[in-house]
Structures are given as structure tokens and as C-alpha cells.
Amino acid sequence: MNLFETSRQVTVLGAGMVGVSCALALQAKGWRVTLVDQQAPGEETSHGNAGVLSRSSLLPFNRPGLWQSLPSLLLRQGSHLKIRPSAITHWQWLWRFLWHAKRSSFEVTTVALDGLIQLSSDTHRAWLKRAHVENRLRDTGWLWPYAHTDAFKSGAASREVLQEFGVATEVLNAPALRALEPHLAPSFSHALWVKDAASVDNPRAVVKAYAAQFLEAGGQWVQSKVSVLQQRPSGWQWVDQAGSAHWTPHVVVALGPWSESLLEASQVTANFKVNMGFERGYHRHFQTVEGVSLGRPIYDLSGAYVLSPMKDEQGQDVLRLTTGVELAARDAAPNLQQLESAENSARRVLPMKSAVPHSDWLGSRPTTPDSRPVIGEVPNAPGLWLAFGHQHIGFSTGPGTGVLLSELMSREATSIDPRPFAPDRFEALF
Ligand SMILES: Cc1cc2nc3c(=O)[nH]c(=O)nc-3n(C[C@H](O)[C@H](O)[C@H](O)COP(=O)(O)OP(=O)(O)OC[C@H]3O[C@@H](n4cnc5c(N)ncnc54)[C@H](O)[C@@H]3O)c2cc1C
């Protein structure tokens, strides 16, 4: 192996949407890539999500106006935000997250996320085709229905931002909504149809199809828990579950909600701390009633859920109900209260059969204080690259992350501005 070949060798830790995307994009640039995960690809957060790919996701949760709406978010029955006592474990994230709910952060974040979302959308489309799973993508947008005119009015600021960014939307009145989604109960006065959006019918299957592409093109796969990461002269060493050490000149940490835990346990990043938070969310599947369907996911803000039409592993139609945010310690025991409340709300707007047995799932959206993922090389740690912190949109923005990271690692001009995602923004806070 010559020197050039050695320097273009990389190990990607984590095979969720983000890690698999990094592996695919690096491989496309001629890197020799090893992908490592303790499970098969796509079994964690990248499996359980709502499968939405939308330009409207440029709006972070911590935006101007969050402070004013906090009392109602915290006190309202059935709110899409629940705070549990164990959330205290990530209070450092919480106060920073709230501090970023201001105009100056919002302006940087919305532009940055929009760039990443658009790059990801183009890349997803190319990869879905290459992996022969383009049939899993539905170009039907997604819907935000509102029960009252007042609720619709309260979304005006968000709609204005979407308009500024040129995101295609249409406001529907009750009859127009009924024409688009005839099976929804007639309880909504308005809806916003976000047309610059698509969705997939099985997120796990998409990650697995991308991973299969990676293997087919000669990528290496190791299934093992990574216990520790250590810096070595001219590279990095990761230790597998059997205690064996593996050397690599470059390593990408793409472990989603577990990324910072590994960095901390390994003590490889002095003077650098992201302070990640965990926005937990649940899902439950329901069998569909014959003749009743949804053409696209709906995001019912007042009911605090997203309902997405999906296919299960046997190809059967199911409805996946996903909940809003539960702030709690990442590994705290599940509390099904939010899921039950979301189910009650959803049943009022669409007939659904019983829940699919054993379908309940809990995952953590990995969120940085400024709602922008961390993509790039850690300062003063050459060869240690990060790709994590994708909050509510990591399924959709994994591919753009992979492309950007592969460009940075190959020292090429980048498709989007990398600075808003650079790890060095977390250096000064420590
Ligand atoms: C309820 C809910 C709904 C969502 N809806 C959407 C949506 O509609 N659209 C969207 O774009 N995003 C959505 N998201 C967010 C999205 O799912 C995440 O941002 C994304 O999946 C994160 O991907 P990831 O690859 O970073 O993490 P993950 O998919 O969690 O992958 C991390 C991987 O690391 C592995 N791992 C962890 N520790 C170790 C270790 N020590 N050794 C080896 N392997 C390890 C895990 O096994 C896992 O495979 C939603 C999230 C939730 C919770």
C-alpha cells in the first residue's frame, strides 16, 4: 500500500443514516472505508423516525419567540414538549439551547440548514435510484393542519420564513383539505401543505439499501461495539468489544445520540465539548382501516404528533404515529404518557385499527445547542472527524452531511458553506 492509499483510509463509527451516508460519499471519492456498528445498519434513530424530508425543516425548534411560548408549551395538556426530572442531566445543553433562541442564531441556522437540506435532497434522490428503492419516496409533500383560525394565525411567522426561503407551500381551507385528504375528520379549519417535501415509506429499509450499495462497491463492514477511541502517532485506534485494537489514519464519529459519550469516555477531546441534548420521541404503529388512507404525513401541532403512512417489514400498510419532544436523560425508562395522548388525538382525526403489538419504540433526537449538526475535523485532533447532532432532521440530512464531510476530508471545494457546522464553534465554550 503506498502513502496516498494509506492516507485515504477511514473508519466510520456508526451505521445510522448519517454514518452510512458518510461511508457512501467517502467511498465515491475513492476512500477505502470501513463501517462499524454494534448492530445491523439503520436499527436505531434512523429506523424509528417519521421519514419526512422537507425544506420546512430549516426552522429550528429554538427560534425567536420560543421564550414567549414556553409557558404554554410547558403547561398545556397534550403539548408537544414534555420535560421529565431526569432532563437535569443535560441542563448544560438546555440553557445553551434556549440562549440560541434569538434572531442572530436563527439567521445563521436557517441558511445553513436550508443548504444542507437541499444538498441532501438531491443526493437522496440519486442514491435512492442507484439502490433501486426510488419507489419508497413519495413526492406528495406533508401537511400541517390547524383546528382553529387562531392556531393557524399563530403559525404566521413560520410561514413568512418559509416564504422568504422560497419553500413551496399552499394554504388550504377546509374544503380544499378535504379534497386532498378525504379521510381526515372535518375538524380542521386550515392546513399548510408544504409541497417542497417528500417522505419515505420505510426509513430503515432505505438505510439498509444504502448500506448494501456501500458493501456492493467494496466497502468493509465490522459489527462490533466500539468501547474506546485513542489517539496514536499518525492516526487513531478504536477498540472493539473483544478488546482488540484497530488502527486507522482517519476516523469519523457518527454515533448519533451516543457520539459525545464515546468522545468523553475516550478523553480524546480536551478543550472541546458540544454539550449535546436528547430530544426523545416515541413511535407506535397502527393497522389501517380498509379504504382509509393518507397521501402524505400530517403534522398535527395541536395534537402533538406526526402521522405517517408507512410499509412495515412485510410490505403491509401501517400508520406510524411519532410524538413530539420529551426532554429526559437519554437512557431513562420510557414513559408512555405522551404516546397515549398522541394516540388519543390522532384517533379523533383518522380512523385507525388497533396498535400493532410490540411496535412501541423510543429514540433520541441528538441535538446541539445551536441546532446545527457538527460536521468536520476536531481542532487539534488531526484525523478525528465528526458527523453528529442532526436533531429532528438526520434522516433527511444524512446524505448532504456525507457529501460535505467527504469534500472536507478530500480537501476539495465544498458544495455548501461548511463554517456553520464546524466543530471549532464548540471549542470556546469550554
Ligand atoms: C420520533 C422521531 C421522529 C423523527 N422524524 C424525522 C423525520 O421525519 N425526518 C428526519 O429527517 N429525521 C427525523 N428524526 C431524526 C432522525 O431520526 C435522526 O436525526 C437521525 O436518525 C440520526 O441519525 P444518526 O445516524 O446520527 O444516528 P443513529 O441512526 O442513531 O445511528 C447511530 C448508530 O450508532 C450505533 N452505535 C452507538 N453506539 C455505538 C458503539 N459504542 N459502538 C458501535 N456502534 C454504536 C448505533 O447502533 C446506531 O446504529 C426523528 C427522530 C425521532 C426520535
The ligand as an SDF file (V2000), in Angstrom:
LIG
                    3D

 53 58  0  0  0  0  0  0  0  0999 V2000
  -39.6430   10.4170   16.9060 C   0  0  0  0  0  0  0  0  0  0  0  0
  -38.6340   10.8980   15.8850 C   0  0  0  0  0  0  0  0  0  0  0  0
  -39.0690   11.3260   14.6340 C   0  0  0  0  0  0  0  0  0  0  0  0
  -38.1380   11.7910   13.6930 C   0  0  0  0  0  0  0  0  0  0  0  0
  -38.5720   12.1550   12.4360 N   0  0  0  0  0  0  0  0  0  0  0  0
  -37.6630   12.5320   11.4920 C   0  0  0  0  0  0  0  0  0  0  0  0
  -38.0710   12.8350   10.1660 C   0  0  0  0  0  0  0  0  0  0  0  0
  -39.2510   12.7510    9.8230 O   0  0  0  0  0  0  0  0  0  0  0  0
  -37.1340   13.2210    9.2680 N   0  0  0  0  0  0  0  0  0  0  0  0
  -35.8090   13.3000    9.6090 C   0  0  0  0  0  0  0  0  0  0  0  0
  -35.0030   13.6920    8.7620 O   0  0  0  0  0  0  0  0  0  0  0  0
  -35.3840   12.9880   10.8570 N   0  0  0  0  0  0  0  0  0  0  0  0
  -36.2660   12.6030   11.7990 C   0  0  0  0  0  0  0  0  0  0  0  0
  -35.8540   12.2930   13.0620 N   0  0  0  0  0  0  0  0  0  0  0  0
  -34.4350   12.4720   13.4130 C   0  0  0  0  0  0  0  0  0  0  0  0
  -33.5690   11.3820   12.8410 C   0  0  0  0  0  0  0  0  0  0  0  0
  -34.1480   10.1320   13.0640 O   0  0  0  0  0  0  0  0  0  0  0  0
  -32.1620   11.4510   13.4770 C   0  0  0  0  0  0  0  0  0  0  0  0
  -31.6510   12.7620   13.3960 O   0  0  0  0  0  0  0  0  0  0  0  0
  -31.2150   10.5310   12.7190 C   0  0  0  0  0  0  0  0  0  0  0  0
  -31.7580    9.2380   12.6000 O   0  0  0  0  0  0  0  0  0  0  0  0
  -29.8490   10.4590   13.3760 C   0  0  0  0  0  0  0  0  0  0  0  0
  -29.0810    9.5570   12.6070 O   0  0  0  0  0  0  0  0  0  0  0  0
  -27.6800    9.0810   13.0830 P   0  0  0  0  0  0  0  0  0  0  0  0
  -27.1160    8.2140   12.0110 O   0  0  0  0  0  0  0  0  0  0  0  0
  -26.8940   10.2590   13.5320 O   0  0  0  0  0  0  0  0  0  0  0  0
  -27.9830    8.2200   14.4130 O   0  0  0  0  0  0  0  0  0  0  0  0
  -28.4990    6.7200   14.5690 P   0  0  0  0  0  0  0  0  0  0  0  0
  -29.4370    6.3470   13.4980 O   0  0  0  0  0  0  0  0  0  0  0  0
  -28.9610    6.5550   15.9600 O   0  0  0  0  0  0  0  0  0  0  0  0
  -27.1830    5.8730   14.3540 O   0  0  0  0  0  0  0  0  0  0  0  0
  -26.1760    5.7650   15.3430 C   0  0  0  0  0  0  0  0  0  0  0  0
  -25.6050    4.3600   15.2740 C   0  0  0  0  0  0  0  0  0  0  0  0
  -24.5140    4.2560   16.1910 O   0  0  0  0  0  0  0  0  0  0  0  0
  -24.5240    2.9400   16.7060 C   0  0  0  0  0  0  0  0  0  0  0  0
  -23.7650    2.9380   17.9560 N   0  0  0  0  0  0  0  0  0  0  0  0
  -23.9750    3.6860   19.0640 C   0  0  0  0  0  0  0  0  0  0  0  0
  -23.0230    3.4800   19.9890 N   0  0  0  0  0  0  0  0  0  0  0  0
  -22.1680    2.5590   19.4610 C   0  0  0  0  0  0  0  0  0  0  0  0
  -20.9670    1.9660   19.9150 C   0  0  0  0  0  0  0  0  0  0  0  0
  -20.4360    2.2460   21.1190 N   0  0  0  0  0  0  0  0  0  0  0  0
  -20.3410    1.0790   19.0980 N   0  0  0  0  0  0  0  0  0  0  0  0
  -20.8530    0.7790   17.8720 C   0  0  0  0  0  0  0  0  0  0  0  0
  -21.9840    1.3290   17.3840 N   0  0  0  0  0  0  0  0  0  0  0  0
  -22.6420    2.2110   18.1640 C   0  0  0  0  0  0  0  0  0  0  0  0
  -25.9870    2.6020   16.8720 C   0  0  0  0  0  0  0  0  0  0  0  0
  -26.1740    1.1920   16.8860 O   0  0  0  0  0  0  0  0  0  0  0  0
  -26.6060    3.2830   15.6540 C   0  0  0  0  0  0  0  0  0  0  0  0
  -26.7740    2.4040   14.5610 O   0  0  0  0  0  0  0  0  0  0  0  0
  -36.7560   11.8240   14.0210 C   0  0  0  0  0  0  0  0  0  0  0  0
  -36.3200   11.3610   15.2660 C   0  0  0  0  0  0  0  0  0  0  0  0
  -37.2510   10.8880   16.1980 C   0  0  0  0  0  0  0  0  0  0  0  0
  -36.7530   10.3690   17.5180 C   0  0  0  0  0  0  0  0  0  0  0  0
  1  2  1  0
  2  3  1  0
  2 52  2  0
  3  4  2  0
  4  5  1  0
  4 50  1  0
  5  6  2  0
  6  7  1  0
  6 13  1  0
  7  8  2  0
  7  9  1  0
  9 10  1  0
 10 11  2  0
 10 12  1  0
 12 13  2  0
 13 14  1  0
 14 15  1  0
 14 50  1  0
 15 16  1  0
 16 17  1  0
 16 18  1  0
 18 19  1  0
 18 20  1  0
 20 21  1  0
 20 22  1  0
 22 23  1  0
 23 24  1  0
 24 25  2  0
 24 26  1  0
 24 27  1  0
 27 28  1  0
 28 29  2  0
 28 30  1  0
 28 31  1  0
 31 32  1  0
 32 33  1  0
 33 34  1  0
 33 48  1  0
 34 35  1  0
 35 36  1  0
 35 46  1  0
 36 37  1  0
 36 45  1  0
 37 38  2  0
 38 39  1  0
 39 40  1  0
 39 45  2  0
 40 41  1  0
 40 42  2  0
 42 43  1  0
 43 44  2  0
 44 45  1  0
 46 47  1  0
 46 48  1  0
 48 49  1  0
 50 51  2  0
 51 52  1  0
 52 53  1  0
M  END
$$$$
